[in-house]
Each structure stands twice: as C-alpha cells, then as structure tokens.
Amino acid sequence: MNKTEKLKLCVGCRQNFYNGNNGLGVKECWSLKTAKLVLRKRVHISQVPPWKQSPVKVFQCRREEGFVFTDPKKEY
C-alpha cells in the first residue's frame, strides 16, 4: 500500500492532524510508515454490551474521539 492510499485511510483518525494538517510543520504521523490494516469493532464509549456490530478494516493505530477499537470477536 502506498502513502497516498494510507493517507486516505487516516481520514477521521485523531492522529491525522500530524499528516500535514497542522500549523506546527509536522508532515507525517509517526505511525504512518508501520501502519497495518486489521479487523476491529468500532465501539462508541457509551455503547453497552453486547457489541454486535460487524468489524471494519482499520489501521491498528487508529484513534477516534468517542470510540474504541476492540477485538473483532469481542462482545463485552
């Protein structure tokens, strides 16, 4: 996967700020080079178990405000 394809998958991640989307001069997130796609359940922090949603493919380093990413088989 090339850098452009990876950057598309970073949209919505809190760390995407560091992919040149800042006034600090930081051009690339420290996790971008080693980012690997994994299956994870995207769970809202106020969602009570069981978590029955389908897993999604995301980078293992993905962080979103108000959500956690957990093992795809986990239901609680």
N, C-alpha and C positions, 0 to 999 in steps of 0.2 A: 504494500500500500504506500503510495507516495504522500508527500507532505500536504499537498492540496486536498487529497481525499481525507486525510486525517483531520485537517482543519475543519472540514465540513461536519465531521462527527463531534467536534468540540463545541459547536454552537449550543448554547444553553448551559454549558458547564461553568461553574464559578471561576475555574482556573483559565477560561478562555480570555479573561482580562489580560493575561500575560502573553497572549499571542498577538502582540502589537496593538491591542485595543486599550491602550493606556497612554497617559502623557508622561510616563516615567522613563521611556526609552527602552523598556523591556520588549524584545522582539519575539521571544518564543517561550512557551511554558516549559518548565524543566522536565515534565513528564512526556512531552510530545514524542521524542525520539524512541522511547521504550514502550509507548502505549500499545496495549494488546486488546483485541476485541474479546469479550467474554459474555456469557449469558448471565443476566442478573434480573431479579424482580425489582421494579421501581415502586417503593412503598412510601406513601405520604406519612409524615411523622405522627399524624393524628389518626391514622387508619388502625382500627382494632383488628386483631386476628379473627378468623383465618385470612391469610392473604392468598386469594385465588387467582389473581391476575396472571397473565402469561408473561414469561420472561422476555426481555428485549436484549438485543446486542448493543453493548456499550463498552467503552474503554474501561479497564479495571481501575483507572484513576479518576473516573467521573465523579463530580460533586455537584449537587443541585440544592439550592436553598429550599428547605421544607421537605426534602425527600432523602431516603436512604436507599442504598442498593444492596440487596441481600442475595444469598444463595438461591438459585432458581427453583430448588425443591423445597425450600423452607416455607412453612405456612404459619408459623408463630414464633 
